[in-house]
């Protein structure tokens, strides 16, 4: 594939490919049509032949070149696959486009201090797992780190003290920044306000601007309700103390936190599946084999 792309990257070779797509042609005719010297045309054709894009044969005193369609079809299939992957409705590019649109809208609205005050965002998810399991994912830093950022980010520093007055710190980097050499993407600091384990959690969280000042303060309330299949989680954000420079942060709440909750739902579903599989693997033997349960009396 690399050789194919390298061969097609040269404009002169690309011109020859377009000419050969019409019909096989000799070196001399190709040079005339491409308005190039014949020795240069021959070198380009040899490069295309090495890449597998053309075949040649001797016809009397001429060498005639013909285009091979299969490599181009293969390349087209790869490019179509890449485009389809990038363009899928639930893919990262779609989320990126939504964020770009939201950022543009919020920047137009951010004309004065407190411009976004009292803006609210609501999220609801039906989750697998009992409320105490979901609560652990909301408050335990080891579990929080697995979901509390969008897909393209990772937590690099995290503190969550699940008690009234407890400290919250969330610093994150690009998910692919493995060694931490790239710049910190963002940092937020806050304080826990209300704690009713398994039922209700409320805290204030402020993402920080590059100069360390708060972009805004969000009061975040999370309510858990047990259901027959797990837990319903309702999350409510309300914005206060919004700075003019907070537009990009506000624009990212709906998409970013929504992605995070989707990651949480996936993690809880996977954990529940493992528990179900373990339960199915425990059985009582009714024969004379070596089952893990007690044997029946003959």
ZIMOLIN-V565793 format. One record per pair of residues at least 12 apart in sequence whose ideal C-beta (glycine too) atoms are under 6 Angstrom apart, sorted by the first residue. I is the first residue (numbers start at 1). J is the second residue. Records with the same first field share a line. If there is no record, write none. Layout:
# ZIMOLIN-V565793
I=J, J
This chain:
# ZIMOLIN-V565793
3=51
4=51, 71, 75
7=47, 48, 51, 53
12=44
13=44, 48
15=34
16=30, 44
19=33
20=67
21=67
24=64, 66
26=62, 64
27=41, 42, 63
45=65
52=71
53=68, 71
54=67
95=255
98=255
99=255
102=251
103=248, 251
106=247, 250, 251
107=247
110=244, 247
114=242
115=242
116=239, 242, 250
117=240, 242
119=239
120=238
121=237, 253, 254
122=236
123=235, 261
124=234
125=233, 261, 265
126=232
127=230, 231, 233, 265, 268
128=230, 268, 269, 272
129=230, 268, 272
131=198, 224, 226, 231
132=198
134=224, 231
135=197, 198
138=201
139=162
141=158, 160
144=160
145=158
146=267
147=260, 263, 264, 267
148=260
149=172
150=256, 259
151=259
152=175
153=172, 175, 185
154=173, 175
155=172
156=171, 173
157=169, 171
158=170
162=195
163=195
164=195
166=192
168=190, 203
169=189
170=188
171=187
172=185, 186
173=185
187=208
188=205, 207
189=206
190=203, 204, 205, 206
191=204
199=224
200=223
201=222
202=221
203=220
204=217, 219
205=218, 220
207=249
209=245
215=243, 246, 249
216=239, 241, 242, 246
217=240, 241
218=237, 239
219=238
220=237
221=236
222=235
